[in-house]
């Protein structure tokens, strides 16, 4: 029974993270990544690196949701979040919001949930059943 609950818990984590990040990816597919290209080139990196956001916000979440190479999907999301921290959120790393919480608590939750799924794996309720 405990094993089944562990697998259900992993499924909940996979679906939650996958769906929430995928929504960001859908927005970028619909509206483009011009702002990200600007941030990337502003750091002296070629603009084509901005297209990596699609790996972290579309491919990674889809892999997680289905449970097909979910650890790779979670790793793509984790790398995407680290890049997001570097590009857009560096100034907020030590900031608190108006309610006393970390200014980057949502981004942090995405990052550390992705890391947890890399370590835990997707569970048996996945395409790969690992």
Backbone as XML, in Angstrom:
<?xml version="1.0"?>
<chain id="A" units="angstrom">
  <residue number="1" name="UNK">
    <atom name="N" x="0.824" y="-1.211" z="0.000"/>
    <atom name="CA" x="0.000" y="0.000" z="0.000"/>
    <atom name="C" x="0.857" y="1.260" z="0.000"/>
  </residue>
  <residue number="2" name="UNK">
    <atom name="N" x="1.926" y="1.274" z="0.825"/>
    <atom name="CA" x="2.797" y="2.433" z="0.896"/>
    <atom name="C" x="3.435" y="2.711" z="-0.455"/>
  </residue>
  <residue number="3" name="UNK">
    <atom name="N" x="3.851" y="1.633" z="-1.153"/>
    <atom name="CA" x="4.452" y="1.799" z="-2.472"/>
    <atom name="C" x="3.473" y="2.470" z="-3.432"/>
  </residue>
  <residue number="4" name="UNK">
    <atom name="N" x="2.197" y="2.061" z="-3.377"/>
    <atom name="CA" x="1.185" y="2.665" z="-4.239"/>
    <atom name="C" x="1.009" y="4.145" z="-3.916"/>
  </residue>
  <residue number="5" name="UNK">
    <atom name="N" x="1.001" y="4.468" z="-2.625"/>
    <atom name="CA" x="0.862" y="5.876" z="-2.236"/>
    <atom name="C" x="2.070" y="6.695" z="-2.680"/>
  </residue>
  <residue number="6" name="UNK">
    <atom name="N" x="3.266" y="6.098" z="-2.617"/>
    <atom name="CA" x="4.460" y="6.788" z="-3.122"/>
    <atom name="C" x="4.312" y="7.085" z="-4.608"/>
  </residue>
  <residue number="7" name="UNK">
    <atom name="N" x="3.801" y="6.108" z="-5.348"/>
    <atom name="CA" x="3.612" y="6.295" z="-6.784"/>
    <atom name="C" x="2.539" y="7.336" z="-7.073"/>
  </residue>
  <residue number="8" name="UNK">
    <atom name="N" x="1.486" y="7.362" z="-6.272"/>
    <atom name="CA" x="0.446" y="8.388" z="-6.440"/>
    <atom name="C" x="1.034" y="9.770" z="-6.120"/>
  </residue>
  <residue number="9" name="UNK">
    <atom name="N" x="1.832" y="9.853" z="-5.085"/>
    <atom name="CA" x="2.481" y="11.118" z="-4.732"/>
    <atom name="C" x="3.388" y="11.619" z="-5.843"/>
  </residue>
  <residue number="10" name="UNK">
    <atom name="N" x="4.152" y="10.721" z="-6.436"/>
    <atom name="CA" x="5.021" y="11.110" z="-7.553"/>
    <atom name="C" x="4.192" y="11.562" z="-8.751"/>
  </residue>
  <residue number="11" name="UNK">
    <atom name="N" x="3.085" y="10.894" z="-8.992"/>
    <atom name="CA" x="2.192" y="11.298" z="-10.083"/>
    <atom name="C" x="1.647" y="12.703" z="-9.839"/>
  </residue>
  <residue number="12" name="UNK">
    <atom name="N" x="1.232" y="12.975" z="-8.619"/>
    <atom name="CA" x="0.713" y="14.311" z="-8.274"/>
    <atom name="C" x="1.794" y="15.366" z="-8.508"/>
  </residue>
  <residue number="13" name="UNK">
    <atom name="N" x="3.014" y="15.090" z="-8.059"/>
    <atom name="CA" x="4.110" y="16.038" z="-8.275"/>
    <atom name="C" x="4.375" y="16.240" z="-9.763"/>
  </residue>
  <residue number="14" name="UNK">
    <atom name="N" x="4.427" y="15.138" z="-10.518"/>
    <atom name="CA" x="4.688" y="15.224" z="-11.956"/>
    <atom name="C" x="3.626" y="16.036" z="-12.679"/>
  </residue>
  <residue number="15" name="UNK">
    <atom name="N" x="2.371" y="15.735" z="-12.393"/>
    <atom name="CA" x="1.278" y="16.432" z="-13.082"/>
    <atom name="C" x="1.230" y="17.908" z="-12.702"/>
  </residue>
  <residue number="16" name="UNK">
    <atom name="N" x="1.399" y="18.192" z="-11.417"/>
    <atom name="CA" x="1.344" y="19.585" z="-10.957"/>
    <atom name="C" x="2.448" y="20.411" z="-11.599"/>
  </residue>
  <residue number="17" name="UNK">
    <atom name="N" x="3.683" y="19.946" z="-11.477"/>
    <atom name="CA" x="4.797" y="20.700" z="-12.052"/>
    <atom name="C" x="4.674" y="20.759" z="-13.571"/>
  </residue>
  <residue number="18" name="UNK">
    <atom name="N" x="4.365" y="19.631" z="-14.191"/>
    <atom name="CA" x="4.271" y="19.593" z="-15.648"/>
    <atom name="C" x="3.220" y="20.536" z="-16.192"/>
  </residue>
  <residue number="19" name="UNK">
    <atom name="N" x="2.041" y="20.524" z="-15.621"/>
    <atom name="CA" x="0.956" y="21.383" z="-16.114"/>
    <atom name="C" x="1.268" y="22.854" z="-15.871"/>
  </residue>
  <residue number="20" name="UNK">
    <atom name="N" x="1.748" y="23.181" z="-14.664"/>
    <atom name="CA" x="2.017" y="24.592" z="-14.356"/>
    <atom name="C" x="3.124" y="25.178" z="-15.233"/>
  </residue>
  <residue number="21" name="UNK">
    <atom name="N" x="4.171" y="24.406" z="-15.503"/>
    <atom name="CA" x="5.246" y="24.901" z="-16.363"/>
    <atom name="C" x="4.789" y="24.917" z="-17.823"/>
  </residue>
  <residue number="22" name="UNK">
    <atom name="N" x="4.019" y="23.915" z="-18.234"/>
    <atom name="CA" x="3.540" y="23.862" z="-19.616"/>
    <atom name="C" x="2.702" y="25.090" z="-19.969"/>
  </residue>
  <residue number="23" name="UNK">
    <atom name="N" x="1.951" y="25.606" z="-19.012"/>
    <atom name="CA" x="1.164" y="26.814" z="-19.270"/>
    <atom name="C" x="2.072" y="27.988" z="-19.662"/>
  </residue>
  <residue number="24" name="UNK">
    <atom name="N" x="3.235" y="28.088" z="-19.028"/>
    <atom name="CA" x="4.212" y="29.117" z="-19.406"/>
    <atom name="C" x="4.723" y="28.865" z="-20.822"/>
  </residue>
  <residue number="25" name="UNK">
    <atom name="N" x="4.966" y="27.590" z="-21.131"/>
    <atom name="CA" x="5.448" y="27.236" z="-22.459"/>
    <atom name="C" x="4.433" y="27.535" z="-23.542"/>
  </residue>
  <residue number="26" name="UNK">
    <atom name="N" x="3.161" y="27.255" z="-23.269"/>
    <atom name="CA" x="2.105" y="27.544" z="-24.245"/>
    <atom name="C" x="2.054" y="29.040" z="-24.526"/>
  </residue>
  <residue number="27" name="UNK">
    <atom name="N" x="2.201" y="29.842" z="-23.496"/>
    <atom name="CA" x="2.202" y="31.296" z="-23.689"/>
    <atom name="C" x="3.359" y="31.722" z="-24.590"/>
  </residue>
  <residue number="28" name="UNK">
    <atom name="N" x="4.513" y="31.083" z="-24.418"/>
    <atom name="CA" x="5.664" y="31.440" z="-25.258"/>
    <atom name="C" x="5.478" y="30.954" z="-26.687"/>
  </residue>
  <residue number="29" name="UNK">
    <atom name="N" x="4.839" y="29.805" z="-26.865"/>
    <atom name="CA" x="4.548" y="29.327" z="-28.216"/>
    <atom name="C" x="3.586" y="30.307" z="-28.906"/>
  </residue>
  <residue number="30" name="UNK">
    <atom name="N" x="2.594" y="30.772" z="-28.175"/>
    <atom name="CA" x="1.581" y="31.677" z="-28.747"/>
    <atom name="C" x="2.103" y="33.089" z="-29.000"/>
  </residue>
  <residue number="31" name="UNK">
    <atom name="N" x="2.938" y="33.589" z="-28.078"/>
    <atom name="CA" x="3.330" y="35.002" z="-28.144"/>
    <atom name="C" x="4.795" y="35.223" z="-28.507"/>
  </residue>
  <residue number="32" name="UNK">
    <atom name="N" x="5.560" y="34.173" z="-28.627"/>
    <atom name="CA" x="6.962" y="34.301" z="-28.996"/>
    <atom name="C" x="7.879" y="34.510" z="-27.804"/>
  </residue>
  <residue number="33" name="UNK">
    <atom name="N" x="9.162" y="34.521" z="-28.118"/>
    <atom name="CA" x="10.181" y="34.615" z="-27.062"/>
    <atom name="C" x="11.074" y="35.846" z="-27.227"/>
  </residue>
  <residue number="34" name="UNK">
    <atom name="N" x="10.568" y="36.841" z="-27.901"/>
    <atom name="CA" x="11.348" y="38.063" z="-28.132"/>
    <atom name="C" x="11.917" y="38.652" z="-26.839"/>
  </residue>
  <residue number="35" name="UNK">
    <atom name="N" x="11.124" y="38.747" z="-25.755"/>
    <atom name="CA" x="11.714" y="39.292" z="-24.518"/>
    <atom name="C" x="12.880" y="38.448" z="-23.988"/>
  </residue>
  <residue number="36" name="UNK">
    <atom name="N" x="12.780" y="37.141" z="-24.139"/>
    <atom name="CA" x="13.860" y="36.265" z="-23.666"/>
    <atom name="C" x="15.092" y="36.440" z="-24.551"/>
  </residue>
  <residue number="37" name="UNK">
    <atom name="N" x="14.882" y="36.574" z="-25.859"/>
    <atom name="CA" x="16.014" y="36.831" z="-26.757"/>
    <atom name="C" x="16.744" y="38.102" z="-26.330"/>
  </residue>
  <residue number="38" name="UNK">
    <atom name="N" x="15.983" y="39.118" z="-25.948"/>
    <atom name="CA" x="16.597" y="40.359" z="-25.481"/>
    <atom name="C" x="17.419" y="40.165" z="-24.219"/>
  </residue>
  <residue number="39" name="UNK">
    <atom name="N" x="16.905" y="39.381" z="-23.280"/>
    <atom name="CA" x="17.652" y="39.122" z="-22.040"/>
    <atom name="C" x="18.917" y="38.320" z="-22.320"/>
  </residue>
  <residue number="40" name="UNK">
    <atom name="N" x="18.811" y="37.337" z="-23.204"/>
    <atom name="CA" x="19.957" y="36.489" z="-23.528"/>
    <atom name="C" x="21.049" y="37.308" z="-24.217"/>
  </residue>
  <residue number="41" name="UNK">
    <atom name="N" x="20.663" y="38.083" z="-25.211"/>
    <atom name="CA" x="21.669" y="38.891" z="-25.913"/>
    <atom name="C" x="22.230" y="39.987" z="-25.004"/>
  </residue>
  <residue number="42" name="UNK">
    <atom name="N" x="21.419" y="40.448" z="-24.067"/>
    <atom name="CA" x="21.899" y="41.436" z="-23.105"/>
    <atom name="C" x="22.994" y="40.899" z="-22.206"/>
  </residue>
  <residue number="43" name="UNK">
    <atom name="N" x="23.058" y="39.593" z="-22.068"/>
    <atom name="CA" x="24.113" y="38.960" z="-21.271"/>
    <atom name="C" x="25.282" y="38.511" z="-22.146"/>
  </residue>
  <residue number="44" name="UNK">
    <atom name="N" x="25.212" y="38.881" z="-23.438"/>
    <atom name="CA" x="26.308" y="38.543" z="-24.333"/>
    <atom name="C" x="26.243" y="37.142" z="-24.918"/>
  </residue>
  <residue number="45" name="UNK">
    <atom name="N" x="25.090" y="36.501" z="-24.830"/>
    <atom name="CA" x="24.907" y="35.149" z="-25.349"/>
    <atom name="C" x="24.121" y="35.248" z="-26.660"/>
  </residue>
  <residue number="46" name="UNK">
    <atom name="N" x="24.450" y="34.412" z="-27.653"/>
    <atom name="CA" x="23.707" y="34.460" z="-28.915"/>
    <atom name="C" x="22.205" y="34.230" z="-28.709"/>
  </residue>
  <residue number="47" name="UNK">
    <atom name="N" x="21.406" y="34.934" z="-29.502"/>
    <atom name="CA" x="19.948" y="34.918" z="-29.351"/>
    <atom name="C" x="19.344" y="33.522" z="-29.504"/>
  </residue>
  <residue number="48" name="UNK">
    <atom name="N" x="19.963" y="32.644" z="-30.304"/>
    <atom name="CA" x="19.356" y="31.326" z="-30.523"/>
    <atom name="C" x="19.274" y="30.500" z="-29.244"/>
  </residue>
  <residue number="49" name="UNK">
    <atom name="N" x="20.057" y="30.837" z="-28.227"/>
    <atom name="CA" x="19.959" y="30.120" z="-26.958"/>
    <atom name="C" x="18.602" y="30.326" z="-26.295"/>
  </residue>
  <residue number="50" name="UNK">
    <atom name="N" x="17.920" y="31.397" z="-26.639"/>
    <atom name="CA" x="16.590" y="31.649" z="-26.080"/>
    <atom name="C" x="15.607" y="30.546" z="-26.453"/>
  </residue>
  <residue number="51" name="UNK">
    <atom name="N" x="15.844" y="29.876" z="-27.567"/>
    <atom name="CA" x="14.944" y="28.795" z="-27.984"/>
    <atom name="C" x="14.992" y="27.597" z="-27.026"/>
  </residue>
  <residue number="52" name="UNK">
    <atom name="N" x="16.004" y="27.550" z="-26.165"/>
    <atom name="CA" x="16.070" y="26.507" z="-25.151"/>
    <atom name="C" x="14.895" y="26.548" z="-24.193"/>
  </residue>
  <residue number="53" name="UNK">
    <atom name="N" x="14.227" y="27.707" z="-24.104"/>
    <atom name="CA" x="13.057" y="27.819" z="-23.235"/>
    <atom name="C" x="11.979" y="26.818" z="-23.653"/>
  </residue>
  <residue number="54" name="UNK">
    <atom name="N" x="11.926" y="26.501" z="-24.942"/>
    <atom name="CA" x="10.930" y="25.528" z="-25.397"/>
    <atom name="C" x="11.228" y="24.128" z="-24.858"/>
  </residue>
  <residue number="55" name="UNK">
    <atom name="N" x="12.510" y="23.797" z="-24.698"/>
    <atom name="CA" x="12.865" y="22.506" z="-24.104"/>
    <atom name="C" x="12.421" y="22.455" z="-22.647"/>
  </residue>
  <residue number="56" name="UNK">
    <atom name="N" x="12.632" y="23.548" z="-21.924"/>
    <atom name="CA" x="12.314" y="23.585" z="-20.504"/>
    <atom name="C" x="10.866" y="23.848" z="-20.171"/>
  </residue>
  <residue number="57" name="UNK">
    <atom name="N" x="10.118" y="24.445" z="-21.098"/>
    <atom name="CA" x="8.738" y="24.809" z="-20.776"/>
    <atom name="C" x="7.701" y="24.113" z="-21.657"/>
  </residue>
  <residue number="58" name="UNK">
    <atom name="N" x="8.140" y="23.336" z="-22.628"/>
    <atom name="CA" x="7.203" y="22.562" z="-23.437"/>
    <atom name="C" x="7.601" y="21.080" z="-23.418"/>
  </residue>
  <residue number="59" name="UNK">
    <atom name="N" x="8.801" y="20.767" z="-23.891"/>
    <atom name="CA" x="9.232" y="19.369" z="-23.954"/>
    <atom name="C" x="9.329" y="18.746" z="-22.562"/>
  </residue>
  <residue number="60" name="UNK">
    <atom name="N" x="10.019" y="19.409" z="-21.647"/>
    <atom name="CA" x="10.177" y="18.881" z="-20.290"/>
    <atom name="C" x="8.850" y="18.598" z="-19.603"/>
  </residue>
  <residue number="61" name="UNK">
    <atom name="N" x="7.932" y="19.552" z="-19.595"/>
    <atom name="CA" x="6.634" y="19.299" z="-18.973"/>
    <atom name="C" x="5.860" y="18.157" z="-19.636"/>
  </residue>
  <residue number="62" name="UNK">
    <atom name="N" x="5.911" y="18.066" z="-20.959"/>
    <atom name="CA" x="5.203" y="16.967" z="-21.631"/>
    <atom name="C" x="5.795" y="15.617" z="-21.236"/>
  </residue>
  <residue number="63" name="UNK">
    <atom name="N" x="7.124" y="15.537" z="-21.139"/>
    <atom name="CA" x="7.762" y="14.300" z="-20.685"/>
    <atom name="C" x="7.329" y="13.960" z="-19.263"/>
  </residue>
  <residue number="64" name="UNK">
    <atom name="N" x="7.242" y="14.962" z="-18.415"/>
    <atom name="CA" x="6.811" y="14.743" z="-17.025"/>
    <atom name="C" x="5.367" y="14.269" z="-16.942"/>
  </residue>
  <residue number="65" name="UNK">
    <atom name="N" x="4.491" y="14.936" z="-17.659"/>
    <atom name="CA" x="3.066" y="14.616" z="-17.591"/>
    <atom name="C" x="2.811" y="13.175" z="-18.015"/>
  </residue>
  <residue number="66" name="UNK">
    <atom name="N" x="3.453" y="12.764" z="-19.106"/>
    <atom name="CA" x="3.256" y="11.408" z="-19.621"/>
    <atom name="C" x="4.058" y="10.389" z="-18.805"/>
  </residue>
  <residue number="67" name="UNK">
    <atom name="N" x="5.153" y="10.838" z="-18.219"/>
    <atom name="CA" x="6.004" y="9.914" z="-17.491"/>
    <atom name="C" x="6.928" y="9.160" z="-18.425"/>
  </residue>
  <residue number="68" name="UNK">
    <atom name="N" x="7.288" y="9.779" z="-19.532"/>
    <atom name="CA" x="8.200" y="9.198" z="-20.517"/>
    <atom name="C" x="9.527" y="9.919" z="-20.371"/>
  </residue>
  <residue number="69" name="UNK">
    <atom name="N" x="10.547" y="9.209" z="-19.886"/>
    <atom name="CA" x="11.826" y="9.830" z="-19.549"/>
    <atom name="C" x="11.597" y="11.066" z="-18.684"/>
  </residue>
  <residue number="70" name="UNK">
    <atom name="N" x="10.806" y="10.862" z="-17.658"/>
    <atom name="CA" x="10.389" y="11.970" z="-16.784"/>
    <atom name="C" x="11.562" y="12.607" z="-16.051"/>
  </residue>
  <residue number="71" name="UNK">
    <atom name="N" x="12.583" y="11.828" z="-15.728"/>
    <atom name="CA" x="13.747" y="12.427" z="-15.064"/>
    <atom name="C" x="14.434" y="13.427" z="-15.981"/>
  </residue>
  <residue number="72" name="UNK">
    <atom name="N" x="14.502" y="13.101" z="-17.262"/>
    <atom name="CA" x="15.078" y="14.039" z="-18.218"/>
    <atom name="C" x="14.186" y="15.276" z="-18.321"/>
  </residue>
  <residue number="73" name="UNK">
    <atom name="N" x="12.874" y="15.075" z="-18.369"/>
    <atom name="CA" x="11.941" y="16.198" z="-18.403"/>
    <atom name="C" x="12.101" y="17.095" z="-17.190"/>
  </residue>
  <residue number="74" name="UNK">
    <atom name="N" x="12.227" y="16.491" z="-16.018"/>
    <atom name="CA" x="12.410" y="17.274" z="-14.793"/>
    <atom name="C" x="13.748" y="18.008" z="-14.821"/>
  </residue>
  <residue number="75" name="UNK">
    <atom name="N" x="14.776" y="17.374" z="-15.353"/>
    <atom name="CA" x="16.085" y="18.032" z="-15.454"/>
    <atom name="C" x="16.020" y="19.228" z="-16.408"/>
  </residue>
  <residue number="76" name="UNK">
    <atom name="N" x="15.286" y="19.083" z="-17.505"/>
    <atom name="CA" x="15.117" y="20.218" z="-18.429"/>
    <atom name="C" x="14.435" y="21.391" z="-17.727"/>
  </residue>
  <residue number="77" name="UNK">
    <atom name="N" x="13.429" y="21.082" z="-16.918"/>
    <atom name="CA" x="12.730" y="22.140" z="-16.177"/>
    <atom name="C" x="13.668" y="22.781" z="-15.156"/>
  </residue>
  <residue number="78" name="UNK">
    <atom name="N" x="14.461" y="21.968" z="-14.451"/>
    <atom name="CA" x="15.387" y="22.510" z="-13.451"/>
    <atom name="C" x="16.405" y="23.445" z="-14.106"/>
  </residue>
  <residue number="79" name="UNK">
    <atom name="N" x="16.968" y="23.024" z="-15.232"/>
    <atom name="CA" x="17.931" y="23.873" z="-15.937"/>
    <atom name="C" x="17.240" y="25.154" z="-16.412"/>
  </residue>
  <residue number="80" name="UNK">
    <atom name="N" x="16.021" y="25.018" z="-16.925"/>
    <atom name="CA" x="15.250" y="26.181" z="-17.372"/>
    <atom name="C" x="15.054" y="27.172" z="-16.220"/>
  </residue>
  <residue number="81" name="UNK">
    <atom name="N" x="14.749" y="26.654" z="-15.044"/>
    <atom name="CA" x="14.542" y="27.536" z="-13.897"/>
    <atom name="C" x="15.840" y="28.209" z="-13.459"/>
  </residue>
  <residue number="82" name="UNK">
    <atom name="N" x="16.946" y="27.487" z="-13.518"/>
    <atom name="CA" x="18.229" y="28.105" z="-13.178"/>
    <atom name="C" x="18.568" y="29.231" z="-14.152"/>
  </residue>
  <residue number="83" name="UNK">
    <atom name="N" x="18.291" y="29.013" z="-15.438"/>
    <atom name="CA" x="18.513" y="30.060" z="-16.436"/>
    <atom name="C" x="17.577" y="31.242" z="-16.167"/>
  </residue>
  <residue number="84" name="UNK">
    <atom name="N" x="16.328" y="30.957" z="-15.809"/>
    <atom name="CA" x="15.384" y="32.033" z="-15.491"/>
    <atom name="C" x="15.872" y="32.848" z="-14.296"/>
  </residue>
  <residue number="85" name="UNK">
    <atom name="N" x="16.411" y="32.169" z="-13.293"/>
    <atom name="CA" x="16.969" y="32.884" z="-12.141"/>
    <atom name="C" x="18.083" y="33.809" z="-12.614"/>
  </residue>
  <residue number="86" name="UNK">
    <atom name="N" x="18.972" y="33.310" z="-13.474"/>
    <atom name="CA" x="20.122" y="34.089" z="-13.933"/>
    <atom name="C" x="19.700" y="35.248" z="-14.831"/>
  </residue>
  <residue number="87" name="UNK">
    <atom name="N" x="18.723" y="35.018" z="-15.703"/>
    <atom name="CA" x="18.325" y="36.043" z="-16.669"/>
    <atom name="C" x="17.411" y="37.110" z="-16.077"/>
  </residue>
  <residue number="88" name="UNK">
    <atom name="N" x="16.448" y="36.682" z="-15.284"/>
    <atom name="CA" x="15.376" y="37.603" z="-14.910"/>
    <atom name="C" x="15.226" y="37.855" z="-13.413"/>
  </residue>
  <residue number="89" name="UNK">
    <atom name="N" x="15.842" y="37.047" z="-12.586"/>
    <atom name="CA" x="15.509" y="37.144" z="-11.164"/>
    <atom name="C" x="16.703" y="37.327" z="-10.225"/>
  </residue>
  <residue number="90" name="UNK">
    <atom name="N" x="17.878" y="37.590" z="-10.758"/>
    <atom name="CA" x="19.063" y="37.706" z="-9.908"/>
    <atom name="C" x="18.886" y="38.743" z="-8.807"/>
  </residue>
  <residue number="91" name="UNK">
    <atom name="N" x="18.272" y="39.846" z="-9.143"/>
    <atom name="CA" x="18.125" y="40.922" z="-8.154"/>
    <atom name="C" x="17.153" y="40.560" z="-7.038"/>
  </residue>
  <residue number="92" name="UNK">
    <atom name="N" x="16.350" y="39.522" z="-7.235"/>
    <atom name="CA" x="15.360" y="39.132" z="-6.230"/>
    <atom name="C" x="15.807" y="37.952" z="-5.356"/>
  </residue>
  <residue number="93" name="UNK">
    <atom name="N" x="16.998" y="37.421" z="-5.598"/>
    <atom name="CA" x="17.431" y="36.215" z="-4.890"/>
    <atom name="C" x="17.377" y="36.347" z="-3.369"/>
  </residue>
  <residue number="94" name="UNK">
    <atom name="N" x="17.655" y="37.518" z="-2.861"/>
    <atom name="CA" x="17.656" y="37.705" z="-1.403"/>
    <atom name="C" x="16.519" y="38.598" z="-0.929"/>
  </residue>
  <residue number="95" name="UNK">
    <atom name="N" x="15.523" y="38.770" z="-1.791"/>
    <atom name="CA" x="14.413" y="39.665" z="-1.449"/>
    <atom name="C" x="13.228" y="38.914" z="-0.863"/>
  </residue>
  <residue number="96" name="UNK">
    <atom name="N" x="12.486" y="39.621" z="-0.029"/>
    <atom name="CA" x="11.237" y="39.095" z="0.511"/>
    <atom name="C" x="10.082" y="39.868" z="-0.114"/>
  </residue>
  <residue number="97" name="UNK">
    <atom name="N" x="8.932" y="39.230" z="-0.199"/>
    <atom name="CA" x="7.752" y="39.926" z="-0.726"/>
    <atom name="C" x="7.033" y="40.658" z="0.411"/>
  </residue>
  <residue number="98" name="UNK">
    <atom name="N" x="5.933" y="41.296" z="0.112"/>
    <atom name="CA" x="5.195" y="42.088" z="1.090"/>
    <atom name="C" x="4.630" y="41.284" z="2.245"/>
  </residue>
  <residue number="99" name="UNK">
    <atom name="N" x="4.467" y="39.979" z="2.056"/>
    <atom name="CA" x="3.934" y="39.124" z="3.120"/>
    <atom name="C" x="5.036" y="38.427" z="3.914"/>
  </residue>
  <residue number="100" name="UNK">
    <atom name="N" x="6.291" y="38.729" z="3.602"/>
    <atom name="CA" x="7.405" y="38.144" z="4.340"/>
    <atom name="C" x="7.972" y="36.885" z="3.726"/>
  </residue>
  <residue number="101" name="UNK">
    <atom name="N" x="7.374" y="36.407" z="2.634"/>
    <atom name="CA" x="7.887" y="35.220" z="1.961"/>
    <atom name="C" x="8.986" y="35.583" z="0.977"/>
  </residue>
  <residue number="102" name="UNK">
    <atom name="N" x="9.695" y="34.584" z="0.510"/>
    <atom name="CA" x="10.747" y="34.784" z="-0.483"/>
    <atom name="C" x="10.118" y="35.321" z="-1.757"/>
  </residue>
  <residue number="103" name="UNK">
    <atom name="N" x="10.692" y="36.336" z="-2.334"/>
    <atom name="CA" x="10.153" y="36.939" z="-3.559"/>
    <atom name="C" x="10.104" y="35.934" z="-4.707"/>
  </residue>
  <residue number="104" name="UNK">
    <atom name="N" x="10.932" y="34.905" z="-4.653"/>
    <atom name="CA" x="10.998" y="33.907" z="-5.724"/>
    <atom name="C" x="10.438" y="32.555" z="-5.277"/>
  </residue>
  <residue number="105" name="UNK">
    <atom name="N" x="9.462" y="32.580" z="-4.389"/>
    <atom name="CA" x="8.983" y="31.301" z="-3.851"/>
    <atom name="C" x="8.361" y="30.416" z="-4.923"/>
  </residue>
  <residue number="106" name="UNK">
    <atom name="N" x="7.647" y="30.957" z="-5.882"/>
    <atom name="CA" x="7.062" y="30.135" z="-6.938"/>
    <atom name="C" x="8.161" y="29.528" z="-7.812"/>
  </residue>
  <residue number="107" name="UNK">
    <atom name="N" x="9.103" y="30.365" z="-8.231"/>
    <atom name="CA" x="10.205" y="29.868" z="-9.046"/>
    <atom name="C" x="11.035" y="28.841" z="-8.272"/>
  </residue>
  <residue number="108" name="UNK">
    <atom name="N" x="11.236" y="29.104" z="-6.983"/>
    <atom name="CA" x="11.960" y="28.160" z="-6.137"/>
    <atom name="C" x="11.222" y="26.838" z="-6.008"/>
  </residue>
  <residue number="109" name="UNK">
    <atom name="N" x="9.913" y="26.909" z="-5.861"/>
    <atom name="CA" x="9.113" y="25.682" z="-5.780"/>
    <atom name="C" x="9.227" y="24.884" z="-7.074"/>
  </residue>
  <residue number="110" name="UNK">
    <atom name="N" x="9.170" y="25.584" z="-8.218"/>
    <atom name="CA" x="9.333" y="24.893" z="-9.497"/>
    <atom name="C" x="10.701" y="24.227" z="-9.577"/>
  </residue>
  <residue number="111" name="UNK">
    <atom name="N" x="11.754" y="24.957" z="-9.221"/>
    <atom name="CA" x="13.117" y="24.438" z="-9.299"/>
    <atom name="C" x="13.293" y="23.219" z="-8.399"/>
  </residue>
  <residue number="112" name="UNK">
    <atom name="N" x="12.919" y="23.339" z="-7.133"/>
    <atom name="CA" x="13.195" y="22.259" z="-6.191"/>
    <atom name="C" x="12.252" y="21.064" z="-6.371"/>
  </residue>
  <residue number="113" name="UNK">
    <atom name="N" x="11.060" y="21.289" z="-6.884"/>
    <atom name="CA" x="10.185" y="20.165" z="-7.235"/>
    <atom name="C" x="10.781" y="19.402" z="-8.411"/>
  </residue>
  <residue number="114" name="UNK">
    <atom name="N" x="11.314" y="20.120" z="-9.383"/>
    <atom name="CA" x="11.970" y="19.467" z="-10.516"/>
    <atom name="C" x="13.176" y="18.651" z="-10.044"/>
  </residue>
  <residue number="115" name="UNK">
    <atom name="N" x="13.979" y="19.223" z="-9.159"/>
    <atom name="CA" x="15.138" y="18.487" z="-8.630"/>
    <atom name="C" x="14.677" y="17.237" z="-7.877"/>
  </residue>
  <residue number="116" name="UNK">
    <atom name="N" x="13.616" y="17.369" z="-7.079"/>
    <atom name="CA" x="13.091" y="16.211" z="-6.344"/>
    <atom name="C" x="12.659" y="15.115" z="-7.314"/>
  </residue>
  <residue number="117" name="UNK">
    <atom name="N" x="12.016" y="15.485" z="-8.418"/>
    <atom name="CA" x="11.571" y="14.483" z="-9.390"/>
    <atom name="C" x="12.737" y="13.859" z="-10.141"/>
  </residue>
  <residue number="118" name="UNK">
    <atom name="N" x="13.810" y="14.606" z="-10.351"/>
    <atom name="CA" x="15.016" y="14.006" z="-10.934"/>
    <atom name="C" x="15.529" y="12.919" z="-10.002"/>
  </residue>
  <residue number="119" name="UNK">
    <atom name="N" x="15.532" y="13.197" z="-8.703"/>
    <atom name="CA" x="16.053" y="12.249" z="-7.718"/>
    <atom name="C" x="15.108" y="11.079" z="-7.464"/>
  </residue>
  <residue number="120" name="UNK">
    <atom name="N" x="13.802" y="11.341" z="-7.399"/>
    <atom name="CA" x="12.814" y="10.311" z="-7.068"/>
    <atom name="C" x="12.418" y="9.442" z="-8.256"/>
  </residue>
  <residue number="121" name="UNK">
    <atom name="N" x="12.429" y="10.005" z="-9.434"/>
    <atom name="CA" x="11.908" y="9.313" z="-10.607"/>
    <atom name="C" x="10.399" y="9.450" z="-10.667"/>
  </residue>
  <residue number="122" name="UNK">
    <atom name="N" x="9.794" y="8.991" z="-11.759"/>
    <atom name="CA" x="8.373" y="9.215" z="-11.995"/>
    <atom name="C" x="7.430" y="8.261" z="-11.283"/>
  </residue>
  <residue number="123" name="UNK">
    <atom name="N" x="7.939" y="7.152" z="-10.780"/>
    <atom name="CA" x="7.067" y="6.153" z="-10.171"/>
    <atom name="C" x="6.486" y="5.214" z="-11.205"/>
  </residue>
  <residue number="124" name="UNK">
    <atom name="N" x="5.719" y="4.247" z="-10.719"/>
    <atom name="CA" x="5.167" y="3.210" z="-11.602"/>
    <atom name="C" x="4.013" y="3.709" z="-12.455"/>
  </residue>
  <residue number="125" name="UNK">
    <atom name="N" x="3.407" y="4.821" z="-12.078"/>
    <atom name="CA" x="2.291" y="5.360" z="-12.879"/>
    <atom name="C" x="2.834" y="6.282" z="-13.948"/>
  </residue>
  <residue number="126" name="UNK">
    <atom name="N" x="3.641" y="5.701" z="-14.816"/>
    <atom name="CA" x="4.291" y="6.467" z="-15.873"/>
    <atom name="C" x="4.451" y="5.570" z="-17.089"/>
  </residue>
  <residue number="127" name="UNK">
    <atom name="N" x="4.739" y="6.176" z="-18.210"/>
    <atom name="CA" x="4.908" y="5.442" z="-19.455"/>
    <atom name="C" x="6.049" y="4.443" z="-19.341"/>
  </residue>
  <residue number="128" name="UNK">
    <atom name="N" x="7.162" y="4.869" z="-18.739"/>
    <atom name="CA" x="8.320" y="3.990" z="-18.578"/>
    <atom name="C" x="8.193" y="3.039" z="-17.388"/>
  </residue>
  <residue number="129" name="UNK">
    <atom name="N" x="7.278" y="3.344" z="-16.465"/>
    <atom name="CA" x="7.067" y="2.547" z="-15.244"/>
    <atom name="C" x="8.346" y="2.322" z="-14.434"/>
  </residue>
  <residue number="130" name="UNK">
    <atom name="N" x="9.107" y="3.400" z="-14.242"/>
    <atom name="CA" x="10.344" y="3.294" z="-13.442"/>
    <atom name="C" x="10.188" y="4.080" z="-12.176"/>
  </residue>
</chain>
